[in-house]
Amino acid sequence: MEVQLRDLTKKEANLSIFSGDIGILYIIQDELLKRPSTEFAGVIEKHPLTDELYMHVISSNPLKDIVKATNTVIEGATELKKLCRSLR
């Protein structure tokens, strides 16, 4: 997955994601929307025939919030992985 910062202001961030999975971005979006500092978080597929996804975030500190949300998702996935391994 390759991520490019397309546009950044004090309250908004626009990212382009190449070779990514929109399902993962939906999970990160959901986590962002749980945060009181996030006003908007959206994810779209540019076009079904391209490999480009967009994420748009409006918050008091968009990049910091994206990093926090992503880390929370990673921690949750790690816990699920541990649980699945313990059931074997």
PDB file with one MODEL, atoms N, CA, C and O in Angstrom:
MODEL        1
ATOM      1  N   MET A   1       0.849  -1.165   0.000  1.00  0.00           N
ATOM      2  CA  MET A   1       0.000   0.000   0.000  1.00  0.00           C
ATOM      3  C   MET A   1       0.900   1.235   0.000  1.00  0.00           C
ATOM      4  O   MET A   1       1.846   1.333   0.782  1.00  0.00           O
ATOM      5  N   GLU A   2       0.591   2.161  -0.880  1.00  0.00           N
ATOM      6  CA  GLU A   2       1.320   3.416  -0.955  1.00  0.00           C
ATOM      7  C   GLU A   2       0.358   4.560  -0.630  1.00  0.00           C
ATOM      8  O   GLU A   2      -0.745   4.619  -1.173  1.00  0.00           O
ATOM      9  N   VAL A   3       0.773   5.456   0.245  1.00  0.00           N
ATOM     10  CA  VAL A   3      -0.067   6.579   0.652  1.00  0.00           C
ATOM     11  C   VAL A   3       0.647   7.878   0.281  1.00  0.00           C
ATOM     12  O   VAL A   3       1.829   8.062   0.570  1.00  0.00           O
ATOM     13  N   GLN A   4      -0.097   8.766  -0.363  1.00  0.00           N
ATOM     14  CA  GLN A   4       0.438  10.079  -0.713  1.00  0.00           C
ATOM     15  C   GLN A   4      -0.457  11.149  -0.106  1.00  0.00           C
ATOM     16  O   GLN A   4      -1.683  11.074  -0.198  1.00  0.00           O
ATOM     17  N   LEU A   5       0.155  12.128   0.503  1.00  0.00           N
ATOM     18  CA  LEU A   5      -0.565  13.271   1.038  1.00  0.00           C
ATOM     19  C   LEU A   5      -0.836  14.224  -0.120  1.00  0.00           C
ATOM     20  O   LEU A   5       0.087  14.818  -0.677  1.00  0.00           O
ATOM     21  N   ARG A   6      -2.101  14.364  -0.474  1.00  0.00           N
ATOM     22  CA  ARG A   6      -2.470  15.220  -1.612  1.00  0.00           C
ATOM     23  C   ARG A   6      -2.603  16.676  -1.196  1.00  0.00           C
ATOM     24  O   ARG A   6      -2.174  17.577  -1.916  1.00  0.00           O
ATOM     25  N   ASP A   7      -3.194  16.900  -0.040  1.00  0.00           N
ATOM     26  CA  ASP A   7      -3.476  18.256   0.396  1.00  0.00           C
ATOM     27  C   ASP A   7      -3.572  18.262   1.914  1.00  0.00           C
ATOM     28  O   ASP A   7      -4.168  17.359   2.501  1.00  0.00           O
ATOM     29  N   LEU A   8      -2.997  19.259   2.548  1.00  0.00           N
ATOM     30  CA  LEU A   8      -3.036  19.347   3.999  1.00  0.00           C
ATOM     31  C   LEU A   8      -3.200  20.797   4.416  1.00  0.00           C
ATOM     32  O   LEU A   8      -2.445  21.671   3.989  1.00  0.00           O
ATOM     33  N   THR A   9      -4.198  21.040   5.259  1.00  0.00           N
ATOM     34  CA  THR A   9      -4.355  22.337   5.900  1.00  0.00           C
ATOM     35  C   THR A   9      -4.407  22.069   7.396  1.00  0.00           C
ATOM     36  O   THR A   9      -4.244  20.932   7.837  1.00  0.00           O
ATOM     37  N   LYS A  10      -4.633  23.112   8.165  1.00  0.00           N
ATOM     38  CA  LYS A  10      -4.659  22.950   9.618  1.00  0.00           C
ATOM     39  C   LYS A  10      -5.770  22.004  10.067  1.00  0.00           C
ATOM     40  O   LYS A  10      -5.612  21.298  11.063  1.00  0.00           O
ATOM     41  N   LYS A  11      -6.893  21.982   9.345  1.00  0.00           N
ATOM     42  CA  LYS A  11      -8.041  21.177   9.763  1.00  0.00           C
ATOM     43  C   LYS A  11      -8.421  20.077   8.780  1.00  0.00           C
ATOM     44  O   LYS A  11      -9.311  19.281   9.080  1.00  0.00           O
ATOM     45  N   GLU A  12      -7.771  20.005   7.605  1.00  0.00           N
ATOM     46  CA  GLU A  12      -8.160  19.019   6.603  1.00  0.00           C
ATOM     47  C   GLU A  12      -6.948  18.293   6.035  1.00  0.00           C
ATOM     48  O   GLU A  12      -5.872  18.862   5.854  1.00  0.00           O
ATOM     49  N   ALA A  13      -7.174  16.997   5.760  1.00  0.00           N
ATOM     50  CA  ALA A  13      -6.149  16.197   5.099  1.00  0.00           C
ATOM     51  C   ALA A  13      -6.809  15.377   4.004  1.00  0.00           C
ATOM     52  O   ALA A  13      -7.875  14.795   4.208  1.00  0.00           O
ATOM     53  N   ASN A  14      -6.175  15.334   2.846  1.00  0.00           N
ATOM     54  CA  ASN A  14      -6.620  14.520   1.724  1.00  0.00           C
ATOM     55  C   ASN A  14      -5.488  13.560   1.370  1.00  0.00           C
ATOM     56  O   ASN A  14      -4.363  13.981   1.099  1.00  0.00           O
ATOM     57  N   LEU A  15      -5.799  12.280   1.376  1.00  0.00           N
ATOM     58  CA  LEU A  15      -4.809  11.255   1.074  1.00  0.00           C
ATOM     59  C   LEU A  15      -5.219  10.481  -0.162  1.00  0.00           C
ATOM     60  O   LEU A  15      -6.407  10.258  -0.395  1.00  0.00           O
ATOM     61  N   SER A  16      -4.239  10.070  -0.955  1.00  0.00           N
ATOM     62  CA  SER A  16      -4.433   9.106  -2.036  1.00  0.00           C
ATOM     63  C   SER A  16      -3.775   7.815  -1.596  1.00  0.00           C
ATOM     64  O   SER A  16      -2.631   7.815  -1.142  1.00  0.00           O
ATOM     65  N   ILE A  17      -4.498   6.714  -1.732  1.00  0.00           N
ATOM     66  CA  ILE A  17      -3.974   5.409  -1.337  1.00  0.00           C
ATOM     67  C   ILE A  17      -3.985   4.515  -2.568  1.00  0.00           C
ATOM     68  O   ILE A  17      -5.021   4.345  -3.211  1.00  0.00           O
ATOM     69  N   PHE A  18      -2.832   3.944  -2.893  1.00  0.00           N
ATOM     70  CA  PHE A  18      -2.697   3.063  -4.046  1.00  0.00           C
ATOM     71  C   PHE A  18      -2.451   1.636  -3.561  1.00  0.00           C
ATOM     72  O   PHE A  18      -1.752   1.418  -2.571  1.00  0.00           O
ATOM     73  N   SER A  19      -3.026   0.682  -4.260  1.00  0.00           N
ATOM     74  CA  SER A  19      -2.872  -0.746  -3.933  1.00  0.00           C
ATOM     75  C   SER A  19      -3.353  -1.056  -2.520  1.00  0.00           C
ATOM     76  O   SER A  19      -2.787  -1.913  -1.842  1.00  0.00           O
ATOM     77  N   GLY A  20      -4.379  -0.369  -2.085  1.00  0.00           N
ATOM     78  CA  GLY A  20      -4.931  -0.592  -0.754  1.00  0.00           C
ATOM     79  C   GLY A  20      -6.265  -1.314  -0.823  1.00  0.00           C
ATOM     80  O   GLY A  20      -6.793  -1.576  -1.903  1.00  0.00           O
ATOM     81  N   ASP A  21      -6.789  -1.624   0.325  1.00  0.00           N
ATOM     82  CA  ASP A  21      -8.075  -2.296   0.454  1.00  0.00           C
ATOM     83  C   ASP A  21      -9.056  -1.313   1.083  1.00  0.00           C
ATOM     84  O   ASP A  21      -8.828  -0.825   2.190  1.00  0.00           O
ATOM     85  N   ILE A  22     -10.140  -1.024   0.382  1.00  0.00           N
ATOM     86  CA  ILE A  22     -11.090  -0.040   0.885  1.00  0.00           C
ATOM     87  C   ILE A  22     -11.737  -0.510   2.187  1.00  0.00           C
ATOM     88  O   ILE A  22     -12.176   0.310   2.993  1.00  0.00           O
ATOM     89  N   GLY A  23     -11.797  -1.819   2.392  1.00  0.00           N
ATOM     90  CA  GLY A  23     -12.367  -2.354   3.635  1.00  0.00           C
ATOM     91  C   GLY A  23     -11.576  -1.904   4.861  1.00  0.00           C
ATOM     92  O   GLY A  23     -12.159  -1.567   5.891  1.00  0.00           O
ATOM     93  N   ILE A  24     -10.264  -1.900   4.748  1.00  0.00           N
ATOM     94  CA  ILE A  24      -9.419  -1.446   5.846  1.00  0.00           C
ATOM     95  C   ILE A  24      -9.644   0.038   6.097  1.00  0.00           C
ATOM     96  O   ILE A  24      -9.702   0.481   7.244  1.00  0.00           O
ATOM     97  N   LEU A  25      -9.771   0.803   5.016  1.00  0.00           N
ATOM     98  CA  LEU A  25     -10.005   2.239   5.171  1.00  0.00           C
ATOM     99  C   LEU A  25     -11.360   2.525   5.809  1.00  0.00           C
ATOM    100  O   LEU A  25     -11.504   3.498   6.549  1.00  0.00           O
ATOM    101  N   TYR A  26     -12.351   1.686   5.529  1.00  0.00           N
ATOM    102  CA  TYR A  26     -13.656   1.853   6.182  1.00  0.00           C
ATOM    103  C   TYR A  26     -13.545   1.645   7.693  1.00  0.00           C
ATOM    104  O   TYR A  26     -14.210   2.333   8.468  1.00  0.00           O
ATOM    105  N   ILE A  27     -12.710   0.700   8.107  1.00  0.00           N
ATOM    106  CA  ILE A  27     -12.519   0.451   9.538  1.00  0.00           C
ATOM    107  C   ILE A  27     -11.827   1.652  10.185  1.00  0.00           C
ATOM    108  O   ILE A  27     -12.208   2.073  11.278  1.00  0.00           O
ATOM    109  N   ILE A  28     -10.818   2.201   9.519  1.00  0.00           N
ATOM    110  CA  ILE A  28     -10.133   3.390  10.027  1.00  0.00           C
ATOM    111  C   ILE A  28     -11.099   4.577  10.051  1.00  0.00           C
ATOM    112  O   ILE A  28     -11.095   5.361  11.000  1.00  0.00           O
ATOM    113  N   GLN A  29     -11.912   4.709   9.026  1.00  0.00           N
ATOM    114  CA  GLN A  29     -12.913   5.773   8.981  1.00  0.00           C
ATOM    115  C   GLN A  29     -13.873   5.669  10.163  1.00  0.00           C
ATOM    116  O   GLN A  29     -14.187   6.671  10.806  1.00  0.00           O
ATOM    117  N   ASP A  30     -14.331   4.465  10.442  1.00  0.00           N
ATOM    118  CA  ASP A  30     -15.240   4.248  11.570  1.00  0.00           C
ATOM    119  C   ASP A  30     -14.591   4.675  12.883  1.00  0.00           C
ATOM    120  O   ASP A  30     -15.225   5.307  13.727  1.00  0.00           O
ATOM    121  N   GLU A  31     -13.323   4.321  13.041  1.00  0.00           N
ATOM    122  CA  GLU A  31     -12.599   4.703  14.263  1.00  0.00           C
ATOM    123  C   GLU A  31     -12.422   6.225  14.343  1.00  0.00           C
ATOM    124  O   GLU A  31     -12.533   6.802  15.424  1.00  0.00           O
ATOM    125  N   LEU A  32     -12.153   6.862  13.229  1.00  0.00           N
ATOM    126  CA  LEU A  32     -12.034   8.321  13.208  1.00  0.00           C
ATOM    127  C   LEU A  32     -13.343   8.991  13.617  1.00  0.00           C
ATOM    128  O   LEU A  32     -13.341   9.969  14.365  1.00  0.00           O
ATOM    129  N   LEU A  33     -14.455   8.461  13.125  1.00  0.00           N
ATOM    130  CA  LEU A  33     -15.755   9.068  13.408  1.00  0.00           C
ATOM    131  C   LEU A  33     -16.178   8.904  14.863  1.00  0.00           C
ATOM    132  O   LEU A  33     -17.083   9.602  15.322  1.00  0.00           O
ATOM    133  N   LYS A  34     -15.546   8.002  15.589  1.00  0.00           N
ATOM    134  CA  LYS A  34     -15.829   7.836  17.017  1.00  0.00           C
ATOM    135  C   LYS A  34     -15.179   8.943  17.855  1.00  0.00           C
ATOM    136  O   LYS A  34     -15.559   9.155  19.007  1.00  0.00           O
ATOM    137  N   ARG A  35     -14.224   9.633  17.289  1.00  0.00           N
ATOM    138  CA  ARG A  35     -13.466  10.653  18.018  1.00  0.00           C
ATOM    139  C   ARG A  35     -14.195  11.998  17.974  1.00  0.00           C
ATOM    140  O   ARG A  35     -14.652  12.426  16.914  1.00  0.00           O
ATOM    141  N   PRO A  36     -14.302  12.660  19.126  1.00  0.00           N
ATOM    142  CA  PRO A  36     -15.015  13.945  19.150  1.00  0.00           C
ATOM    143  C   PRO A  36     -14.328  15.054  18.342  1.00  0.00           C
ATOM    144  O   PRO A  36     -14.981  16.015  17.935  1.00  0.00           O
ATOM    145  N   SER A  37     -13.032  14.928  18.112  1.00  0.00           N
ATOM    146  CA  SER A  37     -12.313  15.963  17.365  1.00  0.00           C
ATOM    147  C   SER A  37     -12.537  15.856  15.854  1.00  0.00           C
ATOM    148  O   SER A  37     -12.208  16.784  15.116  1.00  0.00           O
ATOM    149  N   THR A  38     -13.096  14.728  15.387  1.00  0.00           N
ATOM    150  CA  THR A  38     -13.307  14.527  13.962  1.00  0.00           C
ATOM    151  C   THR A  38     -14.670  15.065  13.542  1.00  0.00           C
ATOM    152  O   THR A  38     -15.705  14.647  14.060  1.00  0.00           O
ATOM    153  N   GLU A  39     -14.650  15.992  12.602  1.00  0.00           N
ATOM    154  CA  GLU A  39     -15.891  16.537  12.060  1.00  0.00           C
ATOM    155  C   GLU A  39     -16.380  15.709  10.876  1.00  0.00           C
ATOM    156  O   GLU A  39     -17.585  15.555  10.680  1.00  0.00           O
ATOM    157  N   PHE A  40     -15.441  15.173  10.082  1.00  0.00           N
ATOM    158  CA  PHE A  40     -15.788  14.391   8.895  1.00  0.00           C
ATOM    159  C   PHE A  40     -14.650  13.445   8.574  1.00  0.00           C
ATOM    160  O   PHE A  40     -13.478  13.794   8.716  1.00  0.00           O
ATOM    161  N   ALA A  41     -15.000  12.248   8.144  1.00  0.00           N
ATOM    162  CA  ALA A  41     -14.025  11.288   7.626  1.00  0.00           C
ATOM    163  C   ALA A  41     -14.711  10.516   6.506  1.00  0.00           C
ATOM    164  O   ALA A  41     -15.732   9.866   6.730  1.00  0.00           O
ATOM    165  N   GLY A  42     -14.158  10.586   5.316  1.00  0.00           N
ATOM    166  CA  GLY A  42     -14.761   9.914   4.177  1.00  0.00           C
ATOM    167  C   GLY A  42     -13.730   9.153   3.370  1.00  0.00           C
ATOM    168  O   GLY A  42     -12.562   9.535   3.294  1.00  0.00           O
ATOM    169  N   VAL A  43     -14.192   8.061   2.766  1.00  0.00           N
ATOM    170  CA  VAL A  43     -13.338   7.217   1.941  1.00  0.00           C
ATOM    171  C   VAL A  43     -14.105   6.912   0.651  1.00  0.00           C
ATOM    172  O   VAL A  43     -15.279   6.543   0.690  1.00  0.00           O
ATOM    173  N   ILE A  44     -13.432   7.069  -0.484  1.00  0.00           N
ATOM    174  CA  ILE A  44     -14.058   6.711  -1.757  1.00  0.00           C
ATOM    175  C   ILE A  44     -13.051   6.000  -2.651  1.00  0.00           C
ATOM    176  O   ILE A  44     -11.839   6.146  -2.497  1.00  0.00           O
ATOM    177  N   GLU A  45     -13.585   5.235  -3.580  1.00  0.00           N
ATOM    178  CA  GLU A  45     -12.779   4.619  -4.623  1.00  0.00           C
ATOM    179  C   GLU A  45     -12.863   5.552  -5.826  1.00  0.00           C
ATOM    180  O   GLU A  45     -13.958   5.865  -6.293  1.00  0.00           O
ATOM    181  N   LYS A  46     -11.721   5.997  -6.329  1.00  0.00           N
ATOM    182  CA  LYS A  46     -11.726   6.959  -7.425  1.00  0.00           C
ATOM    183  C   LYS A  46     -12.523   6.432  -8.608  1.00  0.00           C
ATOM    184  O   LYS A  46     -13.398   7.119  -9.135  1.00  0.00           O
ATOM    185  N   HIS A  47     -12.214   5.208  -9.021  1.00  0.00           N
ATOM    186  CA  HIS A  47     -12.914   4.568 -10.130  1.00  0.00           C
ATOM    187  C   HIS A  47     -12.655   3.072 -10.024  1.00  0.00           C
ATOM    188  O   HIS A  47     -11.542   2.668  -9.689  1.00  0.00           O
ATOM    189  N   PRO A  48     -13.659   2.237 -10.303  1.00  0.00           N
ATOM    190  CA  PRO A  48     -13.465   0.781 -10.151  1.00  0.00           C
ATOM    191  C   PRO A  48     -12.306   0.206 -10.968  1.00  0.00           C
ATOM    192  O   PRO A  48     -11.750  -0.829 -10.599  1.00  0.00           O
ATOM    193  N   LEU A  49     -11.937   0.855 -12.061  1.00  0.00           N
ATOM    194  CA  LEU A  49     -10.863   0.337 -12.903  1.00  0.00           C
ATOM    195  C   LEU A  49      -9.487   0.868 -12.520  1.00  0.00           C
ATOM    196  O   LEU A  49      -8.481   0.452 -13.097  1.00  0.00           O
ATOM    197  N   THR A  50      -9.432   1.771 -11.564  1.00  0.00           N
ATOM    198  CA  THR A  50      -8.134   2.281 -11.115  1.00  0.00           C
ATOM    199  C   THR A  50      -7.799   1.655  -9.762  1.00  0.00           C
ATOM    200  O   THR A  50      -8.627   0.993  -9.137  1.00  0.00           O
ATOM    201  N   ASP A  51      -6.599   1.879  -9.347  1.00  0.00           N
ATOM    202  CA  ASP A  51      -6.114   1.309  -8.089  1.00  0.00           C
ATOM    203  C   ASP A  51      -5.998   2.390  -7.022  1.00  0.00           C
ATOM    204  O   ASP A  51      -5.223   2.252  -6.076  1.00  0.00           O
ATOM    205  N   GLU A  52      -6.777   3.479  -7.174  1.00  0.00           N
ATOM    206  CA  GLU A  52      -6.615   4.626  -6.286  1.00  0.00           C
ATOM    207  C   GLU A  52      -7.842   4.836  -5.407  1.00  0.00           C
ATOM    208  O   GLU A  52      -8.983   4.819  -5.869  1.00  0.00           O
ATOM    209  N   LEU A  53      -7.557   5.034  -4.113  1.00  0.00           N
ATOM    210  CA  LEU A  53      -8.592   5.340  -3.132  1.00  0.00           C
ATOM    211  C   LEU A  53      -8.291   6.717  -2.555  1.00  0.00           C
ATOM    212  O   LEU A  53      -7.140   7.152  -2.532  1.00  0.00           O
ATOM    213  N   TYR A  54      -9.334   7.400  -2.089  1.00  0.00           N
ATOM    214  CA  TYR A  54      -9.161   8.704  -1.456  1.00  0.00           C
ATOM    215  C   TYR A  54      -9.688   8.661  -0.032  1.00  0.00           C
ATOM    216  O   TYR A  54     -10.686   7.998   0.253  1.00  0.00           O
ATOM    217  N   MET A  55      -9.008   9.377   0.862  1.00  0.00           N
ATOM    218  CA  MET A  55      -9.510   9.577   2.216  1.00  0.00           C
ATOM    219  C   MET A  55      -9.453  11.071   2.496  1.00  0.00           C
ATOM    220  O   MET A  55      -8.441  11.730   2.255  1.00  0.00           O
ATOM    221  N   HIS A  56     -10.560  11.587   3.010  1.00  0.00           N
ATOM    222  CA  HIS A  56     -10.661  13.001   3.354  1.00  0.00           C
ATOM    223  C   HIS A  56     -11.059  13.087   4.815  1.00  0.00           C
ATOM    224  O   HIS A  56     -12.051  12.487   5.229  1.00  0.00           O
ATOM    225  N   VAL A  57     -10.284  13.834   5.601  1.00  0.00           N
ATOM    226  CA  VAL A  57     -10.540  13.958   7.040  1.00  0.00           C
ATOM    227  C   VAL A  57     -10.539  15.429   7.422  1.00  0.00           C
ATOM    228  O   VAL A  57      -9.644  16.188   7.048  1.00  0.00           O
ATOM    229  N   ILE A  58     -11.569  15.815   8.180  1.00  0.00           N
ATOM    230  CA  ILE A  58     -11.638  17.156   8.753  1.00  0.00           C
ATOM    231  C   ILE A  58     -11.679  16.981  10.267  1.00  0.00           C
ATOM    232  O   ILE A  58     -12.582  16.344  10.808  1.00  0.00           O
ATOM    233  N   SER A  59     -10.692  17.553  10.937  1.00  0.00           N
ATOM    234  CA  SER A  59     -10.632  17.472  12.399  1.00  0.00           C
ATOM    235  C   SER A  59      -9.699  18.565  12.916  1.00  0.00           C
ATOM    236  O   SER A  59      -9.123  19.325  12.138  1.00  0.00           O
ATOM    237  N   SER A  60      -9.563  18.631  14.221  1.00  0.00           N
ATOM    238  CA  SER A  60      -8.685  19.647  14.796  1.00  0.00           C
ATOM    239  C   SER A  60      -7.210  19.380  14.475  1.00  0.00           C
ATOM    240  O   SER A  60      -6.415  20.317  14.405  1.00  0.00           O
ATOM    241  N   ASN A  61      -6.840  18.112  14.279  1.00  0.00           N
ATOM    242  CA  ASN A  61      -5.487  17.728  13.886  1.00  0.00           C
ATOM    243  C   ASN A  61      -5.584  16.458  13.046  1.00  0.00           C
ATOM    244  O   ASN A  61      -5.400  15.361  13.573  1.00  0.00           O
ATOM    245  N   PRO A  62      -5.871  16.586  11.748  1.00  0.00           N
ATOM    246  CA  PRO A  62      -6.209  15.412  10.942  1.00  0.00           C
ATOM    247  C   PRO A  62      -5.136  14.325  10.870  1.00  0.00           C
ATOM    248  O   PRO A  62      -5.461  13.146  11.011  1.00  0.00           O
ATOM    249  N   LEU A  63      -3.884  14.681  10.657  1.00  0.00           N
ATOM    250  CA  LEU A  63      -2.856  13.636  10.548  1.00  0.00           C
ATOM    251  C   LEU A  63      -2.670  12.893  11.868  1.00  0.00           C
ATOM    252  O   LEU A  63      -2.533  11.670  11.883  1.00  0.00           O
ATOM    253  N   LYS A  64      -2.667  13.624  12.961  1.00  0.00           N
ATOM    254  CA  LYS A  64      -2.537  12.999  14.281  1.00  0.00           C
ATOM    255  C   LYS A  64      -3.720  12.061  14.535  1.00  0.00           C
ATOM    256  O   LYS A  64      -3.540  10.964  15.065  1.00  0.00           O
ATOM    257  N   ASP A  65      -4.917  12.486  14.162  1.00  0.00           N
ATOM    258  CA  ASP A  65      -6.095  11.653  14.367  1.00  0.00           C
ATOM    259  C   ASP A  65      -6.076  10.406  13.484  1.00  0.00           C
ATOM    260  O   ASP A  65      -6.508   9.338  13.916  1.00  0.00           O
ATOM    261  N   ILE A  66      -5.578  10.532  12.247  1.00  0.00           N
ATOM    262  CA  ILE A  66      -5.468   9.366  11.364  1.00  0.00           C
ATOM    263  C   ILE A  66      -4.496   8.356  11.960  1.00  0.00           C
ATOM    264  O   ILE A  66      -4.764   7.155  11.959  1.00  0.00           O
ATOM    265  N   VAL A  67      -3.371   8.841  12.468  1.00  0.00           N
ATOM    266  CA  VAL A  67      -2.375   7.944  13.079  1.00  0.00           C
ATOM    267  C   VAL A  67      -2.972   7.247  14.305  1.00  0.00           C
ATOM    268  O   VAL A  67      -2.811   6.036  14.461  1.00  0.00           O
ATOM    269  N   LYS A  68      -3.653   7.987  15.168  1.00  0.00           N
ATOM    270  CA  LYS A  68      -4.263   7.387  16.364  1.00  0.00           C
ATOM    271  C   LYS A  68      -5.313   6.353  15.987  1.00  0.00           C
ATOM    272  O   LYS A  68      -5.353   5.268  16.567  1.00  0.00           O
ATOM    273  N   ALA A  69      -6.160   6.681  15.022  1.00  0.00           N
ATOM    274  CA  ALA A  69      -7.204   5.739  14.606  1.00  0.00           C
ATOM    275  C   ALA A  69      -6.597   4.485  14.003  1.00  0.00           C
ATOM    276  O   ALA A  69      -7.057   3.375  14.271  1.00  0.00           O
ATOM    277  N   THR A  70      -5.561   4.659  13.187  1.00  0.00           N
ATOM    278  CA  THR A  70      -4.895   3.506  12.574  1.00  0.00           C
ATOM    279  C   THR A  70      -4.243   2.631  13.639  1.00  0.00           C
ATOM    280  O   THR A  70      -4.333   1.406  13.565  1.00  0.00           O
ATOM    281  N   ASN A  71      -3.594   3.232  14.616  1.00  0.00           N
ATOM    282  CA  ASN A  71      -2.982   2.456  15.698  1.00  0.00           C
ATOM    283  C   ASN A  71      -4.036   1.692  16.500  1.00  0.00           C
ATOM    284  O   ASN A  71      -3.800   0.551  16.896  1.00  0.00           O
ATOM    285  N   THR A  72      -5.181   2.299  16.739  1.00  0.00           N
ATOM    286  CA  THR A  72      -6.263   1.616  17.453  1.00  0.00           C
ATOM    287  C   THR A  72      -6.757   0.413  16.663  1.00  0.00           C
ATOM    288  O   THR A  72      -7.019  -0.644  17.237  1.00  0.00           O
ATOM    289  N   VAL A  73      -6.883   0.569  15.357  1.00  0.00           N
ATOM    290  CA  VAL A  73      -7.318  -0.543  14.495  1.00  0.00           C
ATOM    291  C   VAL A  73      -6.274  -1.662  14.505  1.00  0.00           C
ATOM    292  O   VAL A  73      -6.627  -2.840  14.564  1.00  0.00           O
ATOM    293  N   ILE A  74      -5.012  -1.304  14.449  1.00  0.00           N
ATOM    294  CA  ILE A  74      -3.935  -2.304  14.479  1.00  0.00           C
ATOM    295  C   ILE A  74      -3.956  -3.064  15.804  1.00  0.00           C
ATOM    296  O   ILE A  74      -3.802  -4.286  15.819  1.00  0.00           O
ATOM    297  N   GLU A  75      -4.144  -2.355  16.910  1.00  0.00           N
ATOM    298  CA  GLU A  75      -4.216  -3.009  18.221  1.00  0.00           C
ATOM    299  C   GLU A  75      -5.394  -3.979  18.289  1.00  0.00           C
ATOM    300  O   GLU A  75      -5.267  -5.077  18.833  1.00  0.00           O
ATOM    301  N   GLY A  76      -6.522  -3.581  17.746  1.00  0.00           N
ATOM    302  CA  GLY A  76      -7.689  -4.463  17.735  1.00  0.00           C
ATOM    303  C   GLY A  76      -7.448  -5.708  16.893  1.00  0.00           C
ATOM    304  O   GLY A  76      -7.840  -6.808  17.283  1.00  0.00           O
ATOM    305  N   ALA A  77      -6.808  -5.540  15.744  1.00  0.00           N
ATOM    306  CA  ALA A  77      -6.498  -6.683  14.889  1.00  0.00           C
ATOM    307  C   ALA A  77      -5.492  -7.616  15.559  1.00  0.00           C
ATOM    308  O   ALA A  77      -5.582  -8.836  15.417  1.00  0.00           O
ATOM    309  N   THR A  78      -4.547  -7.049  16.281  1.00  0.00           N
ATOM    310  CA  THR A  78      -3.561  -7.857  17.003  1.00  0.00           C
ATOM    311  C   THR A  78      -4.242  -8.688  18.085  1.00  0.00           C
ATOM    312  O   THR A  78      -3.918  -9.862  18.263  1.00  0.00           O
ATOM    313  N   GLU A  79      -5.179  -8.089  18.803  1.00  0.00           N
ATOM    314  CA  GLU A  79      -5.919  -8.830  19.835  1.00  0.00           C
ATOM    315  C   GLU A  79      -6.742  -9.953  19.218  1.00  0.00           C
ATOM    316  O   GLU A  79      -6.800 -11.052  19.769  1.00  0.00           O
ATOM    317  N   LEU A  80      -7.374  -9.689  18.088  1.00  0.00           N
ATOM    318  CA  LEU A  80      -8.149 -10.727  17.401  1.00  0.00           C
ATOM    319  C   LEU A  80      -7.249 -11.863  16.947  1.00  0.00           C
ATOM    320  O   LEU A  80      -7.622 -13.032  17.050  1.00  0.00           O
ATOM    321  N   LYS A  81      -6.067 -11.528  16.447  1.00  0.00           N
ATOM    322  CA  LYS A  81      -5.100 -12.542  16.015  1.00  0.00           C
ATOM    323  C   LYS A  81      -4.680 -13.422  17.192  1.00  0.00           C
ATOM    324  O   LYS A  81      -4.598 -14.644  17.062  1.00  0.00           O
ATOM    325  N   LYS A  82      -4.411 -12.791  18.355  1.00  0.00           N
ATOM    326  CA  LYS A  82      -4.042 -13.558  19.547  1.00  0.00           C
ATOM    327  C   LYS A  82      -5.176 -14.481  19.973  1.00  0.00           C
ATOM    328  O   LYS A  82      -4.939 -15.634  20.334  1.00  0.00           O
ATOM    329  N   LEU A  83      -6.387 -13.986  19.933  1.00  0.00           N
ATOM    330  CA  LEU A  83      -7.545 -14.790  20.313  1.00  0.00           C
ATOM    331  C   LEU A  83      -7.705 -15.982  19.382  1.00  0.00           C
ATOM    332  O   LEU A  83      -7.963 -17.095  19.840  1.00  0.00           O
ATOM    333  N   CYS A  84      -7.556 -15.762  18.086  1.00  0.00           N
ATOM    334  CA  CYS A  84      -7.683 -16.867  17.131  1.00  0.00           C
ATOM    335  C   CYS A  84      -6.584 -17.914  17.316  1.00  0.00           C
ATOM    336  O   CYS A  84      -6.829 -19.114  17.192  1.00  0.00           O
ATOM    337  N   ARG A  85      -5.390 -17.452  17.610  1.00  0.00           N
ATOM    338  CA  ARG A  85      -4.289 -18.396  17.838  1.00  0.00           C
ATOM    339  C   ARG A  85      -4.522 -19.225  19.112  1.00  0.00           C
ATOM    340  O   ARG A  85      -4.150 -20.397  19.173  1.00  0.00           O
ATOM    341  N   SER A  86      -5.135 -18.610  20.116  1.00  0.00           N
ATOM    342  CA  SER A  86      -5.360 -19.329  21.367  1.00  0.00           C
ATOM    343  C   SER A  86      -6.458 -20.389  21.223  1.00  0.00           C
ATOM    344  O   SER A  86      -6.546 -21.300  22.045  1.00  0.00           O
ATOM    345  N   LEU A  87      -7.281 -20.278  20.201  1.00  0.00           N
ATOM    346  CA  LEU A  87      -8.380 -21.233  19.990  1.00  0.00           C
ATOM    347  C   LEU A  87      -7.931 -22.467  19.208  1.00  0.00           C
ATOM    348  O   LEU A  87      -8.698 -23.419  19.066  1.00  0.00           O
ATOM    349  N   ARG A  88      -6.721 -22.459  18.711  1.00  0.00           N
ATOM    350  CA  ARG A  88      -6.241 -23.619  17.933  1.00  0.00           C
ATOM    351  C   ARG A  88      -5.940 -24.777  18.819  1.00  0.00           C
ATOM    352  O   ARG A  88      -5.527 -25.832  18.337  1.00  0.00           O
TER     353      ARG A  88
ENDMDL
END
